[in-house]
Amino acid sequence: MAKLLLLNGPNLNLLGQREPDIYGATTLADIETACQALASAQGHELDCAQSNSESDLIQKIHDARTAGVAYVVINPAGFTHSSVALRDALLATGIPFIEVHLSNIHKREAFRQHSYFSDIAEGVICGFGALGYELALRAVFQKLGHSDARTSQT
Ligand code: DQA
């Protein structure tokens, strides 16, 4: 059993209402419920958190290290394109992570096409809407099965 963390950045609390033509009709609560069910079916424990604040997100990453979280799935949202500090938090803790975006950021405005996370992520999933979170979790399960990533027992 591993501890996992799903982190969502600013404005993703508005999923379902926010630009549904781009981000879809699924709410964040629905995504979190589905991800938790998926993780527990695999015997893992998934914590979910969303914040509009950069400092909260950084603190959650620091806390994840102390809690022995083995993997993070993160959609840094707008901070994808701006936050060196959030990138540094992930580097500082060394927790492997997968970057998720609902939309295909490479098909959008030029400023969205650079991510401060992609070059340090284990993998990046974008353009599949809410399904992207499930795909990321499935990748995590496979990685955990084939690595000595930390578990809550260690
Ligand atoms: C996003 C893409 C970002 O450019 C944007 O700022 C978001 C959501 C996505 O999931 O597609 O807030 O991360």
Backbone and ligand atoms as CSV (ligand in chain L), in Angstrom:
chain,resi,resn,atom,element,x,y,z
A,1,MET,N,N,0.839,-1.198,0.000
A,1,MET,CA,C,0.000,0.000,0.000
A,1,MET,C,C,0.881,1.259,0.000
A,2,ALA,N,N,0.628,2.136,-0.927
A,2,ALA,CA,C,1.394,3.382,-0.975
A,2,ALA,C,C,0.463,4.563,-0.719
A,3,LYS,N,N,1.059,5.613,-0.180
A,3,LYS,CA,C,0.315,6.870,-0.035
A,3,LYS,C,C,0.550,7.699,-1.283
A,4,LEU,N,N,-0.547,8.203,-1.839
A,4,LEU,CA,C,-0.471,9.008,-3.051
A,4,LEU,C,C,-1.156,10.342,-2.793
A,5,LEU,N,N,-0.757,11.345,-3.566
A,5,LEU,CA,C,-1.365,12.668,-3.406
A,5,LEU,C,C,-1.780,13.211,-4.768
A,6,LEU,N,N,-3.040,13.645,-4.843
A,6,LEU,CA,C,-3.540,14.332,-6.035
A,6,LEU,C,C,-3.672,15.810,-5.698
A,7,LEU,N,N,-2.922,16.634,-6.392
A,7,LEU,CA,C,-2.916,18.076,-6.114
A,7,LEU,C,C,-3.423,18.849,-7.323
A,8,ASN,N,N,-4.335,19.761,-7.083
A,8,ASN,CA,C,-4.857,20.606,-8.149
A,8,ASN,C,C,-4.666,22.073,-7.805
A,9,GLY,N,N,-4.230,22.833,-8.801
A,9,GLY,CA,C,-3.913,24.242,-8.587
A,9,GLY,C,C,-5.083,25.179,-8.807
A,10,PRO,N,N,-4.763,26.459,-8.989
A,10,PRO,CA,C,-5.773,27.517,-8.972
A,10,PRO,C,C,-6.858,27.374,-10.044
A,11,ASN,N,N,-8.049,27.720,-9.608
A,11,ASN,CA,C,-9.257,27.770,-10.461
A,11,ASN,C,C,-9.830,26.398,-10.804
A,12,LEU,N,N,-9.130,25.346,-10.408
A,12,LEU,CA,C,-9.660,24.012,-10.719
A,12,LEU,C,C,-10.803,23.632,-9.780
A,13,ASN,N,N,-10.982,24.406,-8.713
A,13,ASN,CA,C,-12.183,24.230,-7.882
A,13,ASN,C,C,-13.442,24.580,-8.682
A,14,LEU,N,N,-13.272,25.299,-9.775
A,14,LEU,CA,C,-14.429,25.710,-10.585
A,14,LEU,C,C,-14.713,24.752,-11.740
A,15,LEU,N,N,-14.016,23.631,-11.756
A,15,LEU,CA,C,-14.255,22.674,-12.848
A,15,LEU,C,C,-15.730,22.311,-12.917
A,16,GLY,N,N,-16.218,22.186,-14.131
A,16,GLY,CA,C,-17.650,21.907,-14.311
A,16,GLY,C,C,-18.375,23.175,-14.722
A,17,GLN,N,N,-17.913,24.328,-14.162
A,17,GLN,CA,C,-18.519,25.621,-14.530
A,17,GLN,C,C,-17.548,26.452,-15.349
A,18,ARG,N,N,-16.270,26.188,-15.145
A,18,ARG,CA,C,-15.240,27.030,-15.739
A,18,ARG,C,C,-14.964,26.617,-17.192
A,19,GLU,N,N,-15.215,27.511,-18.131
A,19,GLU,CA,C,-14.930,27.251,-19.552
A,19,GLU,C,C,-15.115,25.775,-19.918
A,20,PRO,N,N,-16.351,25.265,-19.793
A,20,PRO,CA,C,-16.562,23.824,-19.997
A,20,PRO,C,C,-16.188,23.330,-21.390
A,21,ASP,N,N,-16.183,24.257,-22.361
A,21,ASP,CA,C,-15.758,23.856,-23.714
A,21,ASP,C,C,-14.278,23.477,-23.740
A,22,ILE,N,N,-13.512,24.013,-22.798
A,22,ILE,CA,C,-12.074,23.686,-22.731
A,22,ILE,C,C,-11.813,22.614,-21.668
A,23,TYR,N,N,-12.441,22.781,-20.500
A,23,TYR,CA,C,-12.087,21.928,-19.365
A,23,TYR,C,C,-13.098,20.830,-19.054
A,24,GLY,N,N,-14.228,20.830,-19.770
A,24,GLY,CA,C,-15.202,19.762,-19.584
A,24,GLY,C,C,-16.237,20.067,-18.511
A,25,ALA,N,N,-17.184,19.142,-18.360
A,25,ALA,CA,C,-18.325,19.346,-17.467
A,25,ALA,C,C,-18.138,18.632,-16.127
A,26,THR,N,N,-17.094,17.839,-16.017
A,26,THR,CA,C,-16.879,17.067,-14.776
A,26,THR,C,C,-16.361,17.983,-13.675
A,27,THR,N,N,-16.907,17.825,-12.479
A,27,THR,CA,C,-16.453,18.664,-11.365
A,27,THR,C,C,-15.205,18.055,-10.732
A,28,LEU,N,N,-14.520,18.886,-9.954
A,28,LEU,CA,C,-13.330,18.387,-9.260
A,28,LEU,C,C,-13.726,17.311,-8.234
A,29,ALA,N,N,-14.866,17.505,-7.595
A,29,ALA,CA,C,-15.323,16.500,-6.617
A,29,ALA,C,C,-15.525,15.150,-7.306
A,30,ASP,N,N,-16.094,15.168,-8.496
A,30,ASP,CA,C,-16.286,13.908,-9.245
A,30,ASP,C,C,-14.933,13.272,-9.587
A,31,ILE,N,N,-13.996,14.097,-10.010
A,31,ILE,CA,C,-12.662,13.575,-10.365
A,31,ILE,C,C,-12.004,12.953,-9.131
A,32,GLU,N,N,-12.088,13.665,-8.006
A,32,GLU,CA,C,-11.435,13.168,-6.788
A,32,GLU,C,C,-12.076,11.866,-6.309
A,33,THR,N,N,-13.414,11.808,-6.382
A,33,THR,CA,C,-14.111,10.587,-5.951
A,33,THR,C,C,-13.698,9.400,-6.821
A,34,ALA,N,N,-13.649,9.634,-8.131
A,34,ALA,CA,C,-13.284,8.545,-9.045
A,34,ALA,C,C,-11.840,8.109,-8.801
A,35,CYS,N,N,-10.957,9.072,-8.592
A,35,CYS,CA,C,-9.539,8.732,-8.369
A,35,CYS,C,C,-9.354,7.981,-7.056
A,36,GLN,N,N,-10.085,8.393,-6.028
A,36,GLN,CA,C,-9.958,7.699,-4.744
A,36,GLN,C,C,-10.441,6.259,-4.851
A,37,ALA,N,N,-11.530,6.063,-5.610
A,37,ALA,CA,C,-12.049,4.699,-5.796
A,37,ALA,C,C,-11.027,3.848,-6.539
A,38,LEU,N,N,-10.425,4.444,-7.549
A,38,LEU,CA,C,-9.430,3.725,-8.353
A,38,LEU,C,C,-8.221,3.343,-7.494
A,39,ALA,N,N,-7.756,4.294,-6.696
A,39,ALA,CA,C,-6.577,4.034,-5.853
A,39,ALA,C,C,-6.901,2.976,-4.807
A,40,SER,N,N,-8.050,3.079,-4.179
A,40,SER,CA,C,-8.336,2.108,-3.117
A,40,SER,C,C,-8.573,0.719,-3.695
A,41,ALA,N,N,-9.087,0.636,-4.917
A,41,ALA,CA,C,-9.250,-0.677,-5.557
A,41,ALA,C,C,-7.888,-1.349,-5.779
A,42,GLN,N,N,-6.848,-0.517,-5.867
A,42,GLN,CA,C,-5.485,-1.063,-6.048
A,42,GLN,C,C,-4.769,-1.204,-4.707
A,43,GLY,N,N,-5.482,-0.896,-3.633
A,43,GLY,CA,C,-4.888,-1.021,-2.299
A,43,GLY,C,C,-4.042,0.169,-1.893
A,44,HIS,N,N,-4.207,1.299,-2.571
A,44,HIS,CA,C,-3.436,2.497,-2.227
A,44,HIS,C,C,-4.339,3.533,-1.563
A,45,GLU,N,N,-3.679,4.476,-0.866
A,45,GLU,CA,C,-4.422,5.534,-0.178
A,45,GLU,C,C,-4.158,6.847,-0.912
A,46,LEU,N,N,-5.216,7.476,-1.382
A,46,LEU,CA,C,-5.046,8.722,-2.144
A,46,LEU,C,C,-5.640,9.894,-1.382
A,47,ASP,N,N,-4.796,10.884,-1.094
A,47,ASP,CA,C,-5.253,12.156,-0.537
A,47,ASP,C,C,-5.438,13.135,-1.680
A,48,CYS,N,N,-6.485,13.961,-1.590
A,48,CYS,CA,C,-6.732,14.940,-2.647
A,48,CYS,C,C,-6.751,16.334,-2.046
A,49,ALA,N,N,-6.156,17.279,-2.751
A,49,ALA,CA,C,-6.195,18.661,-2.284
A,49,ALA,C,C,-6.178,19.602,-3.482
A,50,GLN,N,N,-6.864,20.728,-3.281
A,50,GLN,CA,C,-6.851,21.789,-4.302
A,50,GLN,C,C,-6.605,23.090,-3.571
A,51,SER,N,N,-5.834,23.976,-4.195
A,51,SER,CA,C,-5.671,25.307,-3.605
A,51,SER,C,C,-5.463,26.333,-4.697
A,52,ASN,N,N,-5.944,27.539,-4.389
A,52,ASN,CA,C,-5.711,28.661,-5.298
A,52,ASN,C,C,-4.444,29.407,-4.923
A,53,SER,N,N,-3.795,28.946,-3.860
A,53,SER,CA,C,-2.631,29.651,-3.334
A,53,SER,C,C,-1.342,28.864,-3.571
A,54,GLU,N,N,-0.365,29.536,-4.097
A,54,GLU,CA,C,0.929,28.912,-4.381
A,54,GLU,C,C,1.575,28.405,-3.087
A,55,SER,N,N,1.473,29.211,-2.040
A,55,SER,CA,C,2.138,28.800,-0.792
A,55,SER,C,C,1.475,27.562,-0.187
A,56,ASP,N,N,0.155,27.451,-0.296
A,56,ASP,CA,C,-0.537,26.237,0.197
A,56,ASP,C,C,-0.056,24.999,-0.562
A,57,LEU,N,N,0.059,25.161,-1.871
A,57,LEU,CA,C,0.462,24.009,-2.695
A,57,LEU,C,C,1.889,23.591,-2.338
A,58,ILE,N,N,2.753,24.570,-2.137
A,58,ILE,CA,C,4.150,24.270,-1.746
A,58,ILE,C,C,4.155,23.545,-0.397
A,59,GLN,N,N,3.355,24.049,0.545
A,59,GLN,CA,C,3.308,23.421,1.871
A,59,GLN,C,C,2.798,21.985,1.779
A,60,LYS,N,N,1.811,21.769,0.916
A,60,LYS,CA,C,1.266,20.408,0.768
A,60,LYS,C,C,2.338,19.456,0.233
A,61,ILE,N,N,3.181,19.963,-0.634
A,61,ILE,CA,C,4.266,19.124,-1.168
A,61,ILE,C,C,5.295,18.843,-0.061
A,62,HIS,N,N,5.614,19.849,0.739
A,62,HIS,CA,C,6.532,19.620,1.871
A,62,HIS,C,C,5.940,18.596,2.836
A,63,ASP,N,N,4.651,18.755,3.132
A,63,ASP,CA,C,3.990,17.841,4.075
A,63,ASP,C,C,3.942,16.416,3.519
A,64,ALA,N,N,3.833,16.319,2.196
A,64,ALA,CA,C,3.762,14.989,1.563
A,64,ALA,C,C,5.053,14.215,1.832
A,65,ARG,N,N,6.156,14.943,1.850
A,65,ARG,CA,C,7.445,14.289,2.109
A,65,ARG,C,C,7.460,13.706,3.528
A,66,THR,N,N,7.035,14.512,4.462
A,66,THR,CA,C,6.996,14.058,5.860
A,66,THR,C,C,6.047,12.877,6.009
A,67,ALA,N,N,4.950,12.898,5.270
A,67,ALA,CA,C,3.934,11.839,5.393
A,67,ALA,C,C,4.326,10.566,4.633
A,68,GLY,N,N,5.428,10.612,3.899
A,68,GLY,CA,C,5.867,9.409,3.181
A,68,GLY,C,C,5.080,9.135,1.907
A,69,VAL,N,N,4.594,10.207,1.290
A,69,VAL,CA,C,3.862,10.032,0.023
A,69,VAL,C,C,4.831,9.520,-1.048
A,70,ALA,N,N,4.406,8.481,-1.749
A,70,ALA,CA,C,5.283,7.820,-2.723
A,70,ALA,C,C,5.192,8.463,-4.105
A,71,TYR,N,N,4.067,9.079,-4.410
A,71,TYR,CA,C,3.858,9.634,-5.745
A,71,TYR,C,C,2.863,10.779,-5.682
A,72,VAL,N,N,3.107,11.790,-6.483
A,72,VAL,CA,C,2.175,12.918,-6.597
A,72,VAL,C,C,1.665,12.975,-8.032
A,73,VAL,N,N,0.362,13.204,-8.162
A,73,VAL,CA,C,-0.229,13.556,-9.461
A,73,VAL,C,C,-0.650,15.008,-9.311
A,74,ILE,N,N,-0.148,15.865,-10.182
A,74,ILE,CA,C,-0.408,17.298,-10.008
A,74,ILE,C,C,-0.836,17.958,-11.301
A,75,ASN,N,N,-1.899,18.768,-11.182
A,75,ASN,CA,C,-2.243,19.711,-12.238
A,75,ASN,C,C,-1.960,21.092,-11.651
A,76,PRO,N,N,-0.824,21.674,-12.000
A,76,PRO,CA,C,-0.469,22.962,-11.397
A,76,PRO,C,C,-1.286,24.126,-11.960
A,77,ALA,N,N,-2.144,23.840,-12.952
A,77,ALA,CA,C,-3.027,24.856,-13.557
A,77,ALA,C,C,-2.199,26.072,-13.999
A,78,GLY,N,N,-2.634,27.284,-13.655
A,78,GLY,CA,C,-1.929,28.477,-14.125
A,78,GLY,C,C,-0.476,28.540,-13.651
A,79,PHE,N,N,-0.185,27.909,-12.512
A,79,PHE,CA,C,1.195,27.930,-11.999
A,79,PHE,C,C,2.153,27.115,-12.878
A,80,THR,N,N,1.572,26.286,-13.745
A,80,THR,CA,C,2.393,25.524,-14.701
A,80,THR,C,C,3.358,26.438,-15.444
A,81,HIS,N,N,2.830,27.618,-15.771
A,81,HIS,CA,C,3.556,28.502,-16.681
A,81,HIS,C,C,4.297,29.608,-15.950
A,82,SER,N,N,4.269,29.566,-14.619
A,82,SER,CA,C,4.861,30.697,-13.886
A,82,SER,C,C,5.654,30.330,-12.642
A,83,SER,N,N,5.439,29.133,-12.081
A,83,SER,CA,C,5.928,28.945,-10.713
A,83,SER,C,C,7.237,28.165,-10.582
A,84,VAL,N,N,8.306,28.915,-10.468
A,84,VAL,CA,C,9.606,28.308,-10.153
A,84,VAL,C,C,9.557,27.743,-8.731
A,85,ALA,N,N,8.834,28.426,-7.838
A,85,ALA,CA,C,8.794,28.001,-6.436
A,85,ALA,C,C,8.119,26.631,-6.267
A,86,LEU,N,N,7.062,26.406,-7.021
A,86,LEU,CA,C,6.374,25.107,-6.940
A,86,LEU,C,C,7.250,24.010,-7.558
A,87,ARG,N,N,7.908,24.345,-8.635
A,87,ARG,CA,C,8.866,23.412,-9.240
A,87,ARG,C,C,9.946,23.056,-8.218
A,88,ASP,N,N,10.475,24.088,-7.546
A,88,ASP,CA,C,11.548,23.854,-6.569
A,88,ASP,C,C,11.072,22.972,-5.420
A,89,ALA,N,N,9.801,23.119,-5.035
A,89,ALA,CA,C,9.261,22.289,-3.947
A,89,ALA,C,C,9.289,20.811,-4.351
A,90,LEU,N,N,8.915,20.548,-5.580
A,90,LEU,CA,C,8.931,19.148,-6.052
A,90,LEU,C,C,10.363,18.634,-6.139
A,91,LEU,N,N,11.265,19.471,-6.610
A,91,LEU,CA,C,12.676,19.060,-6.675
A,91,LEU,C,C,13.235,18.834,-5.269
A,92,ALA,N,N,12.863,19.729,-4.340
A,92,ALA,CA,C,13.403,19.661,-2.986
A,92,ALA,C,C,12.972,18.379,-2.273
A,93,THR,N,N,11.732,17.965,-2.507
A,93,THR,CA,C,11.256,16.768,-1.804
A,93,THR,C,C,11.677,15.498,-2.525
A,94,GLY,N,N,11.893,15.607,-3.824
A,94,GLY,CA,C,12.302,14.431,-4.605
A,94,GLY,C,C,11.192,13.414,-4.802
A,95,ILE,N,N,9.965,13.788,-4.499
A,95,ILE,CA,C,8.848,12.847,-4.706
A,95,ILE,C,C,8.550,12.789,-6.208
A,96,PRO,N,N,8.525,11.590,-6.795
A,96,PRO,CA,C,8.217,11.519,-8.220
A,96,PRO,C,C,6.779,11.977,-8.484
A,97,PHE,N,N,6.594,12.614,-9.630
A,97,PHE,CA,C,5.243,13.116,-9.915
A,97,PHE,C,C,4.909,13.039,-11.391
A,98,ILE,N,N,3.607,13.014,-11.632
A,98,ILE,CA,C,3.079,13.068,-12.996
A,98,ILE,C,C,2.298,14.370,-13.142
A,99,GLU,N,N,2.559,15.066,-14.228
A,99,GLU,CA,C,1.893,16.347,-14.513
A,99,GLU,C,C,0.678,16.068,-15.405
A,100,VAL,N,N,-0.451,16.620,-15.003
A,100,VAL,CA,C,-1.697,16.409,-15.763
A,100,VAL,C,C,-2.284,17.760,-16.161
A,101,HIS,N,N,-2.791,17.829,-17.371
A,101,HIS,CA,C,-3.602,18.976,-17.794
A,101,HIS,C,C,-4.833,18.446,-18.504
A,102,LEU,N,N,-5.952,19.050,-18.195
A,102,LEU,CA,C,-7.192,18.646,-18.865
A,102,LEU,C,C,-7.127,18.971,-20.354
A,103,SER,N,N,-6.660,20.175,-20.651
A,103,SER,CA,C,-6.597,20.600,-22.053
A,103,SER,C,C,-5.223,20.265,-22.632
A,104,ASN,N,N,-5.157,20.280,-23.946
A,104,ASN,CA,C,-3.858,20.084,-24.603
A,104,ASN,C,C,-3.168,21.439,-24.663
A,105,ILE,N,N,-2.284,21.673,-23.706
A,105,ILE,CA,C,-1.667,23.002,-23.586
A,105,ILE,C,C,-0.821,23.343,-24.819
A,106,HIS,N,N,-0.419,22.349,-25.566
A,106,HIS,CA,C,0.433,22.589,-26.749
A,106,HIS,C,C,-0.361,23.090,-27.951
A,107,LYS,N,N,-1.679,22.998,-27.811
A,107,LYS,CA,C,-2.572,23.425,-28.889
A,107,LYS,C,C,-3.177,24.790,-28.572
A,108,ARG,N,N,-2.722,25.413,-27.487
A,108,ARG,CA,C,-3.357,26.641,-27.013
A,108,ARG,C,C,-2.423,27.846,-27.170
A,109,GLU,N,N,-2.671,28.905,-26.394
A,109,GLU,CA,C,-1.847,30.109,-26.517
A,109,GLU,C,C,-0.370,29.782,-26.275
A,110,ALA,N,N,0.492,30.586,-26.887
A,110,ALA,CA,C,1.945,30.348,-26.779
A,110,ALA,C,C,2.394,30.310,-25.315
A,111,PHE,N,N,1.815,31.172,-24.462
A,111,PHE,CA,C,2.294,31.229,-23.071
A,111,PHE,C,C,1.970,29.952,-22.292
A,112,ARG,N,N,1.004,29.149,-22.810
A,112,ARG,CA,C,0.674,27.893,-22.104
A,112,ARG,C,C,1.565,26.742,-22.562
A,113,GLN,N,N,2.354,26.994,-23.557
A,113,GLN,CA,C,3.107,25.879,-24.140
A,113,GLN,C,C,4.418,25.606,-23.426
A,114,HIS,N,N,4.750,26.482,-22.475
A,114,HIS,CA,C,5.924,26.173,-21.646
A,114,HIS,C,C,5.465,25.794,-20.238
A,115,SER,N,N,6.013,24.681,-19.757
A,115,SER,CA,C,5.715,24.237,-18.399
A,115,SER,C,C,7.000,24.214,-17.583
A,116,TYR,N,N,6.917,24.708,-16.351
A,116,TYR,CA,C,8.057,24.634,-15.433
A,116,TYR,C,C,8.197,23.241,-14.801
A,117,PHE,N,N,7.330,22.308,-15.206
A,117,PHE,CA,C,7.303,20.998,-14.545
A,117,PHE,C,C,7.676,19.824,-15.451
A,118,SER,N,N,7.407,19.994,-16.747
A,118,SER,CA,C,7.493,18.826,-17.635
A,118,SER,C,C,8.873,18.175,-17.667
A,119,ASP,N,N,9.931,18.982,-17.576
A,119,ASP,CA,C,11.275,18.392,-17.694
A,119,ASP,C,C,11.712,17.669,-16.431
A,120,ILE,N,N,10.957,17.820,-15.347
A,120,ILE,CA,C,11.317,17.098,-14.113
A,120,ILE,C,C,10.229,16.084,-13.724
A,121,ALA,N,N,9.158,16.023,-14.527
A,121,ALA,CA,C,8.067,15.065,-14.242
A,121,ALA,C,C,8.464,13.671,-14.725
A,122,GLU,N,N,7.868,12.651,-14.096
A,122,GLU,CA,C,8.047,11.279,-14.607
A,122,GLU,C,C,7.335,11.149,-15.943
A,123,GLY,N,N,6.221,11.868,-16.084
A,123,GLY,CA,C,5.461,11.835,-17.316
A,123,GLY,C,C,4.465,12.973,-17.324
A,124,VAL,N,N,3.944,13.253,-18.496
A,124,VAL,CA,C,2.990,14.352,-18.660
A,124,VAL,C,C,1.801,13.832,-19.464
A,125,ILE,N,N,0.600,14.139,-18.982
A,125,ILE,CA,C,-0.618,13.736,-19.702
A,125,ILE,C,C,-1.439,14.990,-19.924
A,126,CYS,N,N,-1.778,15.279,-21.161
A,126,CYS,CA,C,-2.614,16.455,-21.397
A,126,CYS,C,C,-3.526,16.238,-22.581
A,127,GLY,N,N,-4.693,16.883,-22.499
A,127,GLY,CA,C,-5.604,16.877,-23.633
A,127,GLY,C,C,-6.715,15.846,-23.555
A,128,PHE,N,N,-6.771,15.084,-22.468
A,128,PHE,CA,C,-7.793,14.029,-22.357
A,128,PHE,C,C,-8.870,14.354,-21.326
A,129,GLY,N,N,-8.951,15.613,-20.914
A,129,GLY,CA,C,-9.964,15.991,-19.937
A,129,GLY,C,C,-9.775,15.232,-18.632
A,130,ALA,N,N,-10.907,14.953,-17.975
A,130,ALA,CA,C,-10.863,14.291,-16.663
A,130,ALA,C,C,-10.217,12.909,-16.739
A,131,LEU,N,N,-10.303,12.275,-17.892
A,131,LEU,CA,C,-9.684,10.959,-18.062
A,131,LEU,C,C,-8.178,10.999,-17.779
A,132,GLY,N,N,-7.576,12.163,-17.997
A,132,GLY,CA,C,-6.133,12.302,-17.774
A,132,GLY,C,C,-5.710,11.932,-16.364
A,133,TYR,N,N,-6.551,12.242,-15.383
A,133,TYR,CA,C,-6.205,11.914,-13.991
A,133,TYR,C,C,-6.180,10.403,-13.790
A,134,GLU,N,N,-7.159,9.743,-14.397
A,134,GLU,CA,C,-7.203,8.275,-14.282
A,134,GLU,C,C,-5.986,7.648,-14.984
A,135,LEU,N,N,-5.655,8.192,-16.154
A,135,LEU,CA,C,-4.488,7.667,-16.877
A,135,LEU,C,C,-3.221,7.866,-16.046
A,136,ALA,N,N,-3.127,9.021,-15.400
A,136,ALA,CA,C,-1.944,9.302,-14.570
A,136,ALA,C,C,-1.865,8.312,-13.411
A,137,LEU,N,N,-3.008,8.054,-12.778
A,137,LEU,CA,C,-3.000,7.113,-11.651
A,137,LEU,C,C,-2.609,5.716,-12.117
A,138,ARG,N,N,-3.109,5.329,-13.272
A,138,ARG,CA,C,-2.749,3.994,-13.792
A,138,ARG,C,C,-1.245,3.912,-14.045
A,139,ALA,N,N,-0.683,5.001,-14.524
A,139,ALA,CA,C,0.780,5.027,-14.723
A,139,ALA,C,C,1.491,4.921,-13.375
A,140,VAL,N,N,0.960,5.600,-12.367
A,140,VAL,CA,C,1.558,5.519,-11.027
A,140,VAL,C,C,1.529,4.075,-10.521
A,141,PHE,N,N,0.386,3.406,-10.686
A,141,PHE,CA,C,0.279,2.016,-10.191
A,141,PHE,C,C,1.350,1.158,-10.859
A,142,GLN,N,N,1.507,1.386,-12.165
A,142,GLN,CA,C,2.505,0.582,-12.871
A,142,GLN,C,C,3.910,0.912,-12.398
A,143,LYS,N,N,4.189,2.178,-12.209
A,143,LYS,CA,C,5.517,2.586,-11.716
A,143,LYS,C,C,5.769,1.990,-10.335
A,144,LEU,N,N,4.774,2.035,-9.469
A,144,LEU,CA,C,4.958,1.511,-8.104
A,144,LEU,C,C,5.211,0.010,-8.142
A,145,GLY,N,N,4.552,-0.643,-9.087
A,145,GLY,CA,C,4.731,-2.086,-9.206
A,145,GLY,C,C,6.100,-2.472,-9.703
A,146,HIS,N,N,6.780,-1.513,-10.345
A,146,HIS,CA,C,8.064,-1.833,-10.952
A,146,HIS,C,C,9.203,-1.020,-10.379
A,147,SER,N,N,8.995,-0.469,-9.184
A,147,SER,CA,C,10.094,0.324,-8.620
A,147,SER,C,C,10.141,0.101,-7.129
A,148,ASP,N,N,11.136,0.698,-6.510
A,148,ASP,CA,C,11.207,0.604,-5.060
A,148,ASP,C,C,10.761,1.935,-4.448
A,149,ALA,N,N,9.818,2.611,-5.129
A,149,ALA,CA,C,9.298,3.887,-4.614
A,149,ALA,C,C,8.817,3.700,-3.181
A,150,ARG,N,N,8.915,4.764,-2.399
A,150,ARG,CA,C,8.585,4.667,-0.976
A,150,ARG,C,C,7.129,4.262,-0.773
A,151,THR,N,N,6.874,3.444,0.222
A,151,THR,CA,C,5.512,3.130,0.596
A,151,THR,C,C,5.316,3.570,2.031
A,152,SER,N,N,4.074,3.513,2.496
A,152,SER,CA,C,3.831,3.982,3.862
A,152,SER,C,C,4.430,3.037,4.890
A,153,GLN,N,N,4.837,1.853,4.459
A,153,GLN,CA,C,5.467,0.930,5.414
A,153,GLN,C,C,6.924,1.288,5.703
A,154,THR,N,N,7.534,2.071,4.793
A,154,THR,CA,C,8.973,2.310,4.967
A,154,THR,C,C,9.252,3.586,5.749
L,1,DQA,C1,C,-4.669,23.600,-17.217
L,1,DQA,C2,C,-4.019,24.410,-18.339
L,1,DQA,C3,C,-3.458,25.721,-17.822
L,1,DQA,O1,O,-2.885,26.469,-18.877
L,1,DQA,C4,C,-4.545,26.556,-17.185
L,1,DQA,O2,O,-3.989,27.736,-16.617
L,1,DQA,C5,C,-5.344,25.804,-16.188
L,1,DQA,C6,C,-5.710,24.410,-16.462
L,1,DQA,C7,C,-5.385,22.340,-17.749
L,1,DQA,O3,O,-5.688,21.477,-16.934
L,1,DQA,O4,O,-5.642,22.235,-18.951
L,1,DQA,O5,O,-5.801,26.356,-15.205
L,1,DQA,O6,O,-3.660,23.173,-16.327
